[in-house]
């Protein structure tokens, strides 16, 4: 009687251990959240957002009446040229 209970406990612990070793995945931001981030930094007329294979977003936006090319890194750092 003890042996089946022990086997069931080992199976349960193995399931818990395997569930804990799976990597956590975080969703990458979409173009809507990137646009919102740029608007929070006082960029307007945000358009042509494209995500590159390296995870960076590029597009065009206007700040203080000047059109700029913007790049947003996967970490959220904005660079304007």
mmCIF file of the N, C-alpha and C atoms, coordinates in Angstrom:
data_MODEL
# 
_entry.id   MODEL 
# 
loop_
_atom_site.group_PDB 
_atom_site.id 
_atom_site.type_symbol 
_atom_site.label_atom_id 
_atom_site.label_alt_id 
_atom_site.label_comp_id 
_atom_site.label_asym_id 
_atom_site.label_entity_id 
_atom_site.label_seq_id 
_atom_site.pdbx_PDB_ins_code 
_atom_site.Cartn_x 
_atom_site.Cartn_y 
_atom_site.Cartn_z 
_atom_site.occupancy 
_atom_site.B_iso_or_equiv 
_atom_site.pdbx_formal_charge 
_atom_site.auth_seq_id 
_atom_site.auth_comp_id 
_atom_site.auth_asym_id 
_atom_site.auth_atom_id 
_atom_site.pdbx_PDB_model_num 
ATOM 1   N N  . UNK A 1 1  ? 0.817  -1.184 0.000   1.00 0.00 ? 1  UNK A N  1 
ATOM 2   C CA . UNK A 1 1  ? 0.000  0.000  0.000   1.00 0.00 ? 1  UNK A CA 1 
ATOM 3   C C  . UNK A 1 1  ? 0.868  1.259  0.000   1.00 0.00 ? 1  UNK A C  1 
ATOM 4   N N  . UNK A 1 2  ? 1.991  1.201  0.669   1.00 0.00 ? 2  UNK A N  1 
ATOM 5   C CA . UNK A 1 2  ? 2.869  2.367  0.721   1.00 0.00 ? 2  UNK A CA 1 
ATOM 6   C C  . UNK A 1 2  ? 3.524  2.639  -0.623  1.00 0.00 ? 2  UNK A C  1 
ATOM 7   N N  . UNK A 1 3  ? 3.835  1.577  -1.328  1.00 0.00 ? 3  UNK A N  1 
ATOM 8   C CA . UNK A 1 3  ? 4.535  1.724  -2.606  1.00 0.00 ? 3  UNK A CA 1 
ATOM 9   C C  . UNK A 1 3  ? 3.715  2.533  -3.619  1.00 0.00 ? 3  UNK A C  1 
ATOM 10  N N  . UNK A 1 4  ? 2.422  2.266  -3.850  1.00 0.00 ? 4  UNK A N  1 
ATOM 11  C CA . UNK A 1 4  ? 1.644  3.085  -4.801  1.00 0.00 ? 4  UNK A CA 1 
ATOM 12  C C  . UNK A 1 4  ? 1.557  4.550  -4.371  1.00 0.00 ? 4  UNK A C  1 
ATOM 13  N N  . UNK A 1 5  ? 1.433  4.786  -3.077  1.00 0.00 ? 5  UNK A N  1 
ATOM 14  C CA . UNK A 1 5  ? 1.368  6.164  -2.591  1.00 0.00 ? 5  UNK A CA 1 
ATOM 15  C C  . UNK A 1 5  ? 2.698  6.873  -2.842  1.00 0.00 ? 5  UNK A C  1 
ATOM 16  N N  . UNK A 1 6  ? 3.790  6.173  -2.632  1.00 0.00 ? 6  UNK A N  1 
ATOM 17  C CA . UNK A 1 6  ? 5.111  6.740  -2.867  1.00 0.00 ? 6  UNK A CA 1 
ATOM 18  C C  . UNK A 1 6  ? 5.306  7.058  -4.347  1.00 0.00 ? 6  UNK A C  1 
ATOM 19  N N  . UNK A 1 7  ? 4.859  6.153  -5.213  1.00 0.00 ? 7  UNK A N  1 
ATOM 20  C CA . UNK A 1 7  ? 4.971  6.369  -6.652  1.00 0.00 ? 7  UNK A CA 1 
ATOM 21  C C  . UNK A 1 7  ? 4.158  7.595  -7.064  1.00 0.00 ? 7  UNK A C  1 
ATOM 22  N N  . UNK A 1 8  ? 2.946  7.714  -6.557  1.00 0.00 ? 8  UNK A N  1 
ATOM 23  C CA . UNK A 1 8  ? 2.112  8.881  -6.874  1.00 0.00 ? 8  UNK A CA 1 
ATOM 24  C C  . UNK A 1 8  ? 2.749  10.180 -6.387  1.00 0.00 ? 8  UNK A C  1 
ATOM 25  N N  . UNK A 1 9  ? 3.357  10.148 -5.208  1.00 0.00 ? 9  UNK A N  1 
ATOM 26  C CA . UNK A 1 9  ? 4.017  11.353 -4.691  1.00 0.00 ? 9  UNK A CA 1 
ATOM 27  C C  . UNK A 1 9  ? 5.207  11.733 -5.564  1.00 0.00 ? 9  UNK A C  1 
ATOM 28  N N  . UNK A 1 10 ? 5.972  10.760 -6.019  1.00 0.00 ? 10 UNK A N  1 
ATOM 29  C CA . UNK A 1 10 ? 7.114  11.044 -6.883  1.00 0.00 ? 10 UNK A CA 1 
ATOM 30  C C  . UNK A 1 10 ? 6.672  11.626 -8.212  1.00 0.00 ? 10 UNK A C  1 
ATOM 31  N N  . UNK A 1 11 ? 5.593  11.109 -8.757  1.00 0.00 ? 11 UNK A N  1 
ATOM 32  C CA . UNK A 1 11 ? 5.060  11.645 -10.015 1.00 0.00 ? 11 UNK A CA 1 
ATOM 33  C C  . UNK A 1 11 ? 4.600  13.087 -9.817  1.00 0.00 ? 11 UNK A C  1 
ATOM 34  N N  . UNK A 1 12 ? 3.932  13.356 -8.710  1.00 0.00 ? 12 UNK A N  1 
ATOM 35  C CA . UNK A 1 12 ? 3.463  14.716 -8.426  1.00 0.00 ? 12 UNK A CA 1 
ATOM 36  C C  . UNK A 1 12 ? 4.643  15.673 -8.279  1.00 0.00 ? 12 UNK A C  1 
ATOM 37  N N  . UNK A 1 13 ? 5.674  15.272 -7.552  1.00 0.00 ? 13 UNK A N  1 
ATOM 38  C CA . UNK A 1 13 ? 6.845  16.137 -7.382  1.00 0.00 ? 13 UNK A CA 1 
ATOM 39  C C  . UNK A 1 13 ? 7.577  16.359 -8.699  1.00 0.00 ? 13 UNK A C  1 
ATOM 40  N N  . UNK A 1 14 ? 7.626  15.342 -9.533  1.00 0.00 ? 14 UNK A N  1 
ATOM 41  C CA . UNK A 1 14 ? 8.279  15.491 -10.839 1.00 0.00 ? 14 UNK A CA 1 
ATOM 42  C C  . UNK A 1 14 ? 7.517  16.496 -11.697 1.00 0.00 ? 14 UNK A C  1 
ATOM 43  N N  . UNK A 1 15 ? 6.201  16.471 -11.641 1.00 0.00 ? 15 UNK A N  1 
ATOM 44  C CA . UNK A 1 15 ? 5.395  17.436 -12.396 1.00 0.00 ? 15 UNK A CA 1 
ATOM 45  C C  . UNK A 1 15 ? 5.609  18.851 -11.914 1.00 0.00 ? 15 UNK A C  1 
ATOM 46  N N  . UNK A 1 16 ? 5.692  19.029 -10.601 1.00 0.00 ? 16 UNK A N  1 
ATOM 47  C CA . UNK A 1 16 ? 5.938  20.368 -10.038 1.00 0.00 ? 16 UNK A CA 1 
ATOM 48  C C  . UNK A 1 16 ? 7.329  20.850 -10.434 1.00 0.00 ? 16 UNK A C  1 
ATOM 49  N N  . UNK A 1 17 ? 8.318  19.980 -10.363 1.00 0.00 ? 17 UNK A N  1 
ATOM 50  C CA . UNK A 1 17 ? 9.686  20.379 -10.706 1.00 0.00 ? 17 UNK A CA 1 
ATOM 51  C C  . UNK A 1 17 ? 9.804  20.764 -12.170 1.00 0.00 ? 17 UNK A C  1 
ATOM 52  N N  . UNK A 1 18 ? 9.140  20.021 -13.045 1.00 0.00 ? 18 UNK A N  1 
ATOM 53  C CA . UNK A 1 18 ? 9.240  20.369 -14.462 1.00 0.00 ? 18 UNK A CA 1 
ATOM 54  C C  . UNK A 1 18 ? 8.501  21.661 -14.766 1.00 0.00 ? 18 UNK A C  1 
ATOM 55  N N  . UNK A 1 19 ? 7.435  21.952 -14.058 1.00 0.00 ? 19 UNK A N  1 
ATOM 56  C CA . UNK A 1 19 ? 6.708  23.204 -14.277 1.00 0.00 ? 19 UNK A CA 1 
ATOM 57  C C  . UNK A 1 19 ? 7.545  24.397 -13.845 1.00 0.00 ? 19 UNK A C  1 
ATOM 58  N N  . UNK A 1 20 ? 8.400  24.225 -12.844 1.00 0.00 ? 20 UNK A N  1 
ATOM 59  C CA . UNK A 1 20 ? 9.215  25.331 -12.358 1.00 0.00 ? 20 UNK A CA 1 
ATOM 60  C C  . UNK A 1 20 ? 10.409 25.614 -13.261 1.00 0.00 ? 20 UNK A C  1 
ATOM 61  N N  . UNK A 1 21 ? 10.805 24.689 -14.102 1.00 0.00 ? 21 UNK A N  1 
ATOM 62  C CA . UNK A 1 21 ? 11.989 24.898 -14.919 1.00 0.00 ? 21 UNK A CA 1 
ATOM 63  C C  . UNK A 1 21 ? 11.671 25.516 -16.276 1.00 0.00 ? 21 UNK A C  1 
ATOM 64  N N  . UNK A 1 22 ? 10.402 25.718 -16.608 1.00 0.00 ? 22 UNK A N  1 
ATOM 65  C CA . UNK A 1 22 ? 10.052 26.320 -17.890 1.00 0.00 ? 22 UNK A CA 1 
ATOM 66  C C  . UNK A 1 22 ? 10.372 27.804 -17.854 1.00 0.00 ? 22 UNK A C  1 
ATOM 67  N N  . UNK A 1 23 ? 10.999 28.326 -18.912 1.00 0.00 ? 23 UNK A N  1 
ATOM 68  C CA . UNK A 1 23 ? 11.340 29.746 -18.918 1.00 0.00 ? 23 UNK A CA 1 
ATOM 69  C C  . UNK A 1 23 ? 10.091 30.608 -19.028 1.00 0.00 ? 23 UNK A C  1 
ATOM 70  N N  . UNK A 1 24 ? 10.126 31.730 -18.335 1.00 0.00 ? 24 UNK A N  1 
ATOM 71  C CA . UNK A 1 24 ? 9.022  32.683 -18.412 1.00 0.00 ? 24 UNK A CA 1 
ATOM 72  C C  . UNK A 1 24 ? 9.162  33.485 -19.688 1.00 0.00 ? 24 UNK A C  1 
ATOM 73  N N  . UNK A 1 25 ? 8.071  33.645 -20.390 1.00 0.00 ? 25 UNK A N  1 
ATOM 74  C CA . UNK A 1 25 ? 8.099  34.433 -21.615 1.00 0.00 ? 25 UNK A CA 1 
ATOM 75  C C  . UNK A 1 25 ? 7.351  35.731 -21.386 1.00 0.00 ? 25 UNK A C  1 
ATOM 76  N N  . UNK A 1 26 ? 7.931  36.826 -21.832 1.00 0.00 ? 26 UNK A N  1 
ATOM 77  C CA . UNK A 1 26 ? 7.272  38.110 -21.736 1.00 0.00 ? 26 UNK A CA 1 
ATOM 78  C C  . UNK A 1 26 ? 6.945  38.560 -23.145 1.00 0.00 ? 26 UNK A C  1 
ATOM 79  N N  . UNK A 1 27 ? 5.748  39.011 -23.342 1.00 0.00 ? 27 UNK A N  1 
ATOM 80  C CA . UNK A 1 27 ? 5.383  39.442 -24.691 1.00 0.00 ? 27 UNK A CA 1 
ATOM 81  C C  . UNK A 1 27 ? 6.151  40.684 -25.105 1.00 0.00 ? 27 UNK A C  1 
ATOM 82  N N  . UNK A 1 28 ? 6.543  40.728 -26.342 1.00 0.00 ? 28 UNK A N  1 
ATOM 83  C CA . UNK A 1 28 ? 7.225  41.920 -26.830 1.00 0.00 ? 28 UNK A CA 1 
ATOM 84  C C  . UNK A 1 28 ? 6.187  42.974 -27.155 1.00 0.00 ? 28 UNK A C  1 
ATOM 85  N N  . UNK A 1 29 ? 6.559  44.222 -26.972 1.00 0.00 ? 29 UNK A N  1 
ATOM 86  C CA . UNK A 1 29 ? 5.592  45.272 -27.220 1.00 0.00 ? 29 UNK A CA 1 
ATOM 87  C C  . UNK A 1 29 ? 5.225  45.363 -28.690 1.00 0.00 ? 29 UNK A C  1 
ATOM 88  N N  . UNK A 1 30 ? 3.980  45.656 -28.959 1.00 0.00 ? 30 UNK A N  1 
ATOM 89  C CA . UNK A 1 30 ? 3.521  45.826 -30.328 1.00 0.00 ? 30 UNK A CA 1 
ATOM 90  C C  . UNK A 1 30 ? 3.644  47.261 -30.758 1.00 0.00 ? 30 UNK A C  1 
ATOM 91  N N  . UNK A 1 31 ? 3.290  47.515 -32.001 1.00 0.00 ? 31 UNK A N  1 
ATOM 92  C CA . UNK A 1 31 ? 3.427  48.861 -32.538 1.00 0.00 ? 31 UNK A CA 1 
ATOM 93  C C  . UNK A 1 31 ? 2.552  49.859 -31.795 1.00 0.00 ? 31 UNK A C  1 
ATOM 94  N N  . UNK A 1 32 ? 1.415  49.426 -31.254 1.00 0.00 ? 32 UNK A N  1 
ATOM 95  C CA . UNK A 1 32 ? 0.549  50.344 -30.519 1.00 0.00 ? 32 UNK A CA 1 
ATOM 96  C C  . UNK A 1 32 ? 1.225  50.836 -29.244 1.00 0.00 ? 32 UNK A C  1 
ATOM 97  N N  . UNK A 1 33 ? 1.908  49.955 -28.516 1.00 0.00 ? 33 UNK A N  1 
ATOM 98  C CA . UNK A 1 33 ? 2.581  50.390 -27.291 1.00 0.00 ? 33 UNK A CA 1 
ATOM 99  C C  . UNK A 1 33 ? 3.807  51.240 -27.606 1.00 0.00 ? 33 UNK A C  1 
ATOM 100 N N  . UNK A 1 34 ? 4.477  50.956 -28.722 1.00 0.00 ? 34 UNK A N  1 
ATOM 101 C CA . UNK A 1 34 ? 5.615  51.779 -29.127 1.00 0.00 ? 34 UNK A CA 1 
ATOM 102 C C  . UNK A 1 34 ? 5.124  53.181 -29.485 1.00 0.00 ? 34 UNK A C  1 
ATOM 103 N N  . UNK A 1 35 ? 4.005  53.259 -30.199 1.00 0.00 ? 35 UNK A N  1 
ATOM 104 C CA . UNK A 1 35 ? 3.432  54.558 -30.565 1.00 0.00 ? 35 UNK A CA 1 
ATOM 105 C C  . UNK A 1 35 ? 3.036  55.339 -29.313 1.00 0.00 ? 35 UNK A C  1 
ATOM 106 N N  . UNK A 1 36 ? 2.434  54.664 -28.348 1.00 0.00 ? 36 UNK A N  1 
ATOM 107 C CA . UNK A 1 36 ? 2.055  55.312 -27.088 1.00 0.00 ? 36 UNK A CA 1 
ATOM 108 C C  . UNK A 1 36 ? 3.283  55.825 -26.352 1.00 0.00 ? 36 UNK A C  1 
ATOM 109 N N  . UNK A 1 37 ? 4.355  55.046 -26.356 1.00 0.00 ? 37 UNK A N  1 
ATOM 110 C CA . UNK A 1 37 ? 5.593  55.467 -25.702 1.00 0.00 ? 37 UNK A CA 1 
ATOM 111 C C  . UNK A 1 37 ? 6.139  56.732 -26.363 1.00 0.00 ? 37 UNK A C  1 
ATOM 112 N N  . UNK A 1 38 ? 6.134  56.776 -27.683 1.00 0.00 ? 38 UNK A N  1 
ATOM 113 C CA . UNK A 1 38 ? 6.628  57.962 -28.397 1.00 0.00 ? 38 UNK A CA 1 
ATOM 114 C C  . UNK A 1 38 ? 5.739  59.172 -28.119 1.00 0.00 ? 38 UNK A C  1 
ATOM 115 N N  . UNK A 1 39 ? 4.439  58.970 -28.078 1.00 0.00 ? 39 UNK A N  1 
ATOM 116 C CA . UNK A 1 39 ? 3.539  60.081 -27.790 1.00 0.00 ? 39 UNK A CA 1 
ATOM 117 C C  . UNK A 1 39 ? 3.752  60.618 -26.378 1.00 0.00 ? 39 UNK A C  1 
ATOM 118 N N  . UNK A 1 40 ? 4.095  59.748 -25.441 1.00 0.00 ? 40 UNK A N  1 
ATOM 119 C CA . UNK A 1 40 ? 4.392  60.188 -24.080 1.00 0.00 ? 40 UNK A CA 1 
ATOM 120 C C  . UNK A 1 40 ? 5.652  61.048 -24.037 1.00 0.00 ? 40 UNK A C  1 
ATOM 121 N N  . UNK A 1 41 ? 6.534  60.863 -25.019 1.00 0.00 ? 41 UNK A N  1 
ATOM 122 C CA . UNK A 1 41 ? 7.760  61.666 -25.111 1.00 0.00 ? 41 UNK A CA 1 
ATOM 123 C C  . UNK A 1 41 ? 7.563  62.874 -26.027 1.00 0.00 ? 41 UNK A C  1 
ATOM 124 N N  . UNK A 1 42 ? 6.306  63.232 -26.259 1.00 0.00 ? 42 UNK A N  1 
ATOM 125 C CA . UNK A 1 42 ? 5.925  64.423 -27.050 1.00 0.00 ? 42 UNK A CA 1 
ATOM 126 C C  . UNK A 1 42 ? 6.252  64.310 -28.530 1.00 0.00 ? 42 UNK A C  1 
ATOM 127 N N  . UNK A 1 43 ? 6.202  63.105 -29.061 1.00 0.00 ? 43 UNK A N  1 
ATOM 128 C CA . UNK A 1 43 ? 6.293  62.914 -30.504 1.00 0.00 ? 43 UNK A CA 1 
ATOM 129 C C  . UNK A 1 43 ? 4.869  62.820 -31.038 1.00 0.00 ? 43 UNK A C  1 
ATOM 130 N N  . UNK A 1 44 ? 4.646  63.421 -32.166 1.00 0.00 ? 44 UNK A N  1 
ATOM 131 C CA . UNK A 1 44 ? 3.336  63.351 -32.801 1.00 0.00 ? 44 UNK A CA 1 
ATOM 132 C C  . UNK A 1 44 ? 3.460  62.781 -34.192 1.00 0.00 ? 44 UNK A C  1 
ATOM 133 N N  . UNK A 1 45 ? 2.324  62.562 -34.835 1.00 0.00 ? 45 UNK A N  1 
ATOM 134 C CA . UNK A 1 45 ? 2.282  62.059 -36.204 1.00 0.00 ? 45 UNK A CA 1 
ATOM 135 C C  . UNK A 1 45 ? 3.199  60.837 -36.371 1.00 0.00 ? 45 UNK A C  1 
ATOM 136 N N  . UNK A 1 46 ? 3.101  59.904 -35.440 1.00 0.00 ? 46 UNK A N  1 
ATOM 137 C CA . UNK A 1 46 ? 3.921  58.687 -35.475 1.00 0.00 ? 46 UNK A CA 1 
ATOM 138 C C  . UNK A 1 46 ? 3.379  57.769 -36.567 1.00 0.00 ? 46 UNK A C  1 
ATOM 139 N N  . UNK A 1 47 ? 4.253  57.336 -37.464 1.00 0.00 ? 47 UNK A N  1 
ATOM 140 C CA . UNK A 1 47 ? 3.808  56.487 -38.571 1.00 0.00 ? 47 UNK A CA 1 
ATOM 141 C C  . UNK A 1 47 ? 4.951  55.603 -39.079 1.00 0.00 ? 47 UNK A C  1 
ATOM 142 N N  . UNK A 1 48 ? 4.592  54.683 -39.938 1.00 0.00 ? 48 UNK A N  1 
ATOM 143 C CA . UNK A 1 48 ? 5.550  53.767 -40.593 1.00 0.00 ? 48 UNK A CA 1 
ATOM 144 C C  . UNK A 1 48 ? 6.382  52.970 -39.600 1.00 0.00 ? 48 UNK A C  1 
ATOM 145 N N  . UNK A 1 49 ? 5.781  52.556 -38.483 1.00 0.00 ? 49 UNK A N  1 
ATOM 146 C CA . UNK A 1 49 ? 6.532  51.757 -37.510 1.00 0.00 ? 49 UNK A CA 1 
ATOM 147 C C  . UNK A 1 49 ? 6.723  50.344 -38.042 1.00 0.00 ? 49 UNK A C  1 
ATOM 148 N N  . UNK A 1 50 ? 7.976  49.907 -38.008 1.00 0.00 ? 50 UNK A N  1 
ATOM 149 C CA . UNK A 1 50 ? 8.334  48.562 -38.459 1.00 0.00 ? 50 UNK A CA 1 
ATOM 150 C C  . UNK A 1 50 ? 9.308  47.959 -37.454 1.00 0.00 ? 50 UNK A C  1 
ATOM 151 N N  . UNK A 1 51 ? 9.114  46.685 -37.197 1.00 0.00 ? 51 UNK A N  1 
ATOM 152 C CA . UNK A 1 51 ? 10.015 45.992 -36.283 1.00 0.00 ? 51 UNK A CA 1 
ATOM 153 C C  . UNK A 1 51 ? 11.043 45.221 -37.080 1.00 0.00 ? 51 UNK A C  1 
ATOM 154 N N  . UNK A 1 52 ? 12.311 45.446 -36.773 1.00 0.00 ? 52 UNK A N  1 
ATOM 155 C CA . UNK A 1 52 ? 13.394 44.762 -37.463 1.00 0.00 ? 52 UNK A CA 1 
ATOM 156 C C  . UNK A 1 52 ? 13.687 43.413 -36.846 1.00 0.00 ? 52 UNK A C  1 
ATOM 157 N N  . UNK A 1 53 ? 14.526 42.619 -37.513 1.00 0.00 ? 53 UNK A N  1 
ATOM 158 C CA . UNK A 1 53 ? 14.860 41.288 -37.000 1.00 0.00 ? 53 UNK A CA 1 
ATOM 159 C C  . UNK A 1 53 ? 15.629 41.336 -35.682 1.00 0.00 ? 53 UNK A C  1 
ATOM 160 N N  . UNK A 1 54 ? 16.233 42.479 -35.380 1.00 0.00 ? 54 UNK A N  1 
ATOM 161 C CA . UNK A 1 54 ? 16.967 42.626 -34.124 1.00 0.00 ? 54 UNK A CA 1 
ATOM 162 C C  . UNK A 1 54 ? 16.071 43.088 -32.978 1.00 0.00 ? 54 UNK A C  1 
ATOM 163 N N  . UNK A 1 55 ? 14.764 43.254 -33.244 1.00 0.00 ? 55 UNK A N  1 
ATOM 164 C CA . UNK A 1 55 ? 13.833 43.665 -32.205 1.00 0.00 ? 55 UNK A CA 1 
ATOM 165 C C  . UNK A 1 55 ? 13.644 45.168 -32.097 1.00 0.00 ? 55 UNK A C  1 
ATOM 166 N N  . UNK A 1 56 ? 14.404 45.935 -32.857 1.00 0.00 ? 56 UNK A N  1 
ATOM 167 C CA . UNK A 1 56 ? 14.273 47.388 -32.822 1.00 0.00 ? 56 UNK A CA 1 
ATOM 168 C C  . UNK A 1 56 ? 13.113 47.834 -33.700 1.00 0.00 ? 56 UNK A C  1 
ATOM 169 N N  . UNK A 1 57 ? 12.431 48.879 -33.244 1.00 0.00 ? 57 UNK A N  1 
ATOM 170 C CA . UNK A 1 57 ? 11.359 49.490 -34.013 1.00 0.00 ? 57 UNK A CA 1 
ATOM 171 C C  . UNK A 1 57 ? 11.902 50.743 -34.672 1.00 0.00 ? 57 UNK A C  1 
ATOM 172 N N  . UNK A 1 58 ? 11.554 50.978 -35.918 1.00 0.00 ? 58 UNK A N  1 
ATOM 173 C CA . UNK A 1 58 ? 11.931 52.202 -36.613 1.00 0.00 ? 58 UNK A CA 1 
ATOM 174 C C  . UNK A 1 58 ? 10.677 52.810 -37.218 1.00 0.00 ? 58 UNK A C  1 
ATOM 175 N N  . UNK A 1 59 ? 10.696 54.120 -37.338 1.00 0.00 ? 59 UNK A N  1 
ATOM 176 C CA . UNK A 1 59 ? 9.554  54.808 -37.922 1.00 0.00 ? 59 UNK A CA 1 
ATOM 177 C C  . UNK A 1 59 ? 9.844  56.286 -38.056 1.00 0.00 ? 59 UNK A C  1 
ATOM 178 N N  . UNK A 1 60 ? 8.796  57.035 -38.334 1.00 0.00 ? 60 UNK A N  1 
ATOM 179 C CA . UNK A 1 60 ? 8.901  58.474 -38.508 1.00 0.00 ? 60 UNK A CA 1 
ATOM 180 C C  . UNK A 1 60 ? 7.961  59.137 -37.514 1.00 0.00 ? 60 UNK A C  1 
ATOM 181 N N  . UNK A 1 61 ? 8.394  60.245 -36.919 1.00 0.00 ? 61 UNK A N  1 
ATOM 182 C CA . UNK A 1 61 ? 7.562  60.990 -35.978 1.00 0.00 ? 61 UNK A CA 1 
ATOM 183 C C  . UNK A 1 61 ? 7.962  62.462 -36.031 1.00 0.00 ? 61 UNK A C  1 
ATOM 184 N N  . UNK A 1 62 ? 7.074  63.300 -35.543 1.00 0.00 ? 62 UNK A N  1 
ATOM 185 C CA . UNK A 1 62 ? 7.324  64.745 -35.518 1.00 0.00 ? 62 UNK A CA 1 
ATOM 186 C C  . UNK A 1 62 ? 7.457  65.194 -34.070 1.00 0.00 ? 62 UNK A C  1 
ATOM 187 N N  . UNK A 1 63 ? 8.482  66.027 -33.815 1.00 0.00 ? 63 UNK A N  1 
ATOM 188 C CA . UNK A 1 63 ? 8.673  66.605 -32.483 1.00 0.00 ? 63 UNK A CA 1 
ATOM 189 C C  . UNK A 1 63 ? 9.023  68.075 -32.659 1.00 0.00 ? 63 UNK A C  1 
ATOM 190 N N  . UNK A 1 64 ? 8.251  68.950 -32.028 1.00 0.00 ? 64 UNK A N  1 
ATOM 191 C CA . UNK A 1 64 ? 8.437  70.402 -32.140 1.00 0.00 ? 64 UNK A CA 1 
ATOM 192 C C  . UNK A 1 64 ? 8.403  70.858 -33.594 1.00 0.00 ? 64 UNK A C  1 
ATOM 193 N N  . UNK A 1 65 ? 7.530  70.240 -34.374 1.00 0.00 ? 65 UNK A N  1 
ATOM 194 C CA . UNK A 1 65 ? 7.376  70.626 -35.770 1.00 0.00 ? 65 UNK A CA 1 
ATOM 195 C C  . UNK A 1 65 ? 8.457  70.102 -36.706 1.00 0.00 ? 65 UNK A C  1 
ATOM 196 N N  . UNK A 1 66 ? 9.363  69.289 -36.201 1.00 0.00 ? 66 UNK A N  1 
ATOM 197 C CA . UNK A 1 66 ? 10.453 68.747 -37.006 1.00 0.00 ? 66 UNK A CA 1 
ATOM 198 C C  . UNK A 1 66 ? 10.242 67.241 -37.177 1.00 0.00 ? 66 UNK A C  1 
ATOM 199 N N  . UNK A 1 67 ? 10.228 66.767 -38.427 1.00 0.00 ? 67 UNK A N  1 
ATOM 200 C CA . UNK A 1 67 ? 10.084 65.346 -38.692 1.00 0.00 ? 67 UNK A CA 1 
ATOM 201 C C  . UNK A 1 67 ? 11.413 64.646 -38.449 1.00 0.00 ? 67 UNK A C  1 
ATOM 202 N N  . UNK A 1 68 ? 11.343 63.527 -37.749 1.00 0.00 ? 68 UNK A N  1 
ATOM 203 C CA . UNK A 1 68 ? 12.564 62.789 -37.397 1.00 0.00 ? 68 UNK A CA 1 
ATOM 204 C C  . UNK A 1 68 ? 12.357 61.304 -37.636 1.00 0.00 ? 68 UNK A C  1 
ATOM 205 N N  . UNK A 1 69 ? 13.462 60.615 -37.926 1.00 0.00 ? 69 UNK A N  1 
ATOM 206 C CA . UNK A 1 69 ? 13.474 59.162 -37.970 1.00 0.00 ? 69 UNK A CA 1 
ATOM 207 C C  . UNK A 1 69 ? 13.742 58.684 -36.541 1.00 0.00 ? 69 UNK A C  1 
ATOM 208 N N  . UNK A 1 70 ? 12.896 57.821 -36.031 1.00 0.00 ? 70 UNK A N  1 
ATOM 209 C CA . UNK A 1 70 ? 13.051 57.347 -34.658 1.00 0.00 ? 70 UNK A CA 1 
ATOM 210 C C  . UNK A 1 70 ? 13.349 55.856 -34.645 1.00 0.00 ? 70 UNK A C  1 
ATOM 211 N N  . UNK A 1 71 ? 14.146 55.467 -33.674 1.00 0.00 ? 71 UNK A N  1 
ATOM 212 C CA . UNK A 1 71 ? 14.472 54.064 -33.441 1.00 0.00 ? 71 UNK A CA 1 
ATOM 213 C C  . UNK A 1 71 ? 14.220 53.783 -31.972 1.00 0.00 ? 71 UNK A C  1 
ATOM 214 N N  . UNK A 1 72 ? 13.513 52.706 -31.689 1.00 0.00 ? 72 UNK A N  1 
ATOM 215 C CA . UNK A 1 72 ? 13.219 52.314 -30.318 1.00 0.00 ? 72 UNK A CA 1 
ATOM 216 C C  . UNK A 1 72 ? 13.827 50.931 -30.098 1.00 0.00 ? 72 UNK A C  1 
ATOM 217 N N  . UNK A 1 73 ? 14.751 50.841 -29.151 1.00 0.00 ? 73 UNK A N  1 
ATOM 218 C CA . UNK A 1 73 ? 15.419 49.567 -28.873 1.00 0.00 ? 73 UNK A CA 1 
ATOM 219 C C  . UNK A 1 73 ? 14.457 48.633 -28.143 1.00 0.00 ? 73 UNK A C  1 
ATOM 220 N N  . UNK A 1 74 ? 14.785 47.344 -28.087 1.00 0.00 ? 74 UNK A N  1 
ATOM 221 C CA . UNK A 1 74 ? 13.935 46.405 -27.337 1.00 0.00 ? 74 UNK A CA 1 
ATOM 222 C C  . UNK A 1 74 ? 13.796 46.783 -25.862 1.00 0.00 ? 74 UNK A C  1 
ATOM 223 N N  . UNK A 1 75 ? 14.752 47.535 -25.325 1.00 0.00 ? 75 UNK A N  1 
ATOM 224 C CA . UNK A 1 75 ? 14.686 47.974 -23.938 1.00 0.00 ? 75 UNK A CA 1 
ATOM 225 C C  . UNK A 1 75 ? 13.895 49.275 -23.775 1.00 0.00 ? 75 UNK A C  1 
ATOM 226 N N  . UNK A 1 76 ? 13.458 49.879 -24.900 1.00 0.00 ? 76 UNK A N  1 
ATOM 227 C CA . UNK A 1 76 ? 12.653 51.080 -24.845 1.00 0.00 ? 76 UNK A CA 1 
ATOM 228 C C  . UNK A 1 76 ? 13.407 52.386 -24.995 1.00 0.00 ? 76 UNK A C  1 
ATOM 229 N N  . UNK A 1 77 ? 14.685 52.324 -25.337 1.00 0.00 ? 77 UNK A N  1 
ATOM 230 C CA . UNK A 1 77 ? 15.486 53.531 -25.519 1.00 0.00 ? 77 UNK A CA 1 
ATOM 231 C C  . UNK A 1 77 ? 15.161 54.127 -26.896 1.00 0.00 ? 77 UNK A C  1 
ATOM 232 N N  . UNK A 1 78 ? 14.794 55.426 -26.893 1.00 0.00 ? 78 UNK A N  1 
ATOM 233 C CA . UNK A 1 78 ? 14.410 56.102 -28.126 1.00 0.00 ? 78 UNK A CA 1 
ATOM 234 C C  . UNK A 1 78 ? 15.579 56.951 -28.646 1.00 0.00 ? 78 UNK A C  1 
ATOM 235 N N  . UNK A 1 79 ? 15.880 56.793 -29.918 1.00 0.00 ? 79 UNK A N  1 
ATOM 236 C CA . UNK A 1 79 ? 16.904 57.591 -30.584 1.00 0.00 ? 79 UNK A CA 1 
ATOM 237 C C  . UNK A 1 79 ? 16.241 58.269 -31.778 1.00 0.00 ? 79 UNK A C  1 
ATOM 238 N N  . UNK A 1 80 ? 16.451 59.580 -31.910 1.00 0.00 ? 80 UNK A N  1 
ATOM 239 C CA . UNK A 1 80 ? 15.867 60.321 -33.026 1.00 0.00 ? 80 UNK A CA 1 
ATOM 240 C C  . UNK A 1 80 ? 16.969 60.959 -33.843 1.00 0.00 ? 80 UNK A C  1 
ATOM 241 N N  . UNK A 1 81 ? 16.795 60.928 -35.179 1.00 0.00 ? 81 UNK A N  1 
ATOM 242 C CA . UNK A 1 81 ? 17.758 61.556 -36.079 1.00 0.00 ? 81 UNK A CA 1 
ATOM 243 C C  . UNK A 1 81 ? 17.024 62.476 -37.013 1.00 0.00 ? 81 UNK A C  1 
# 
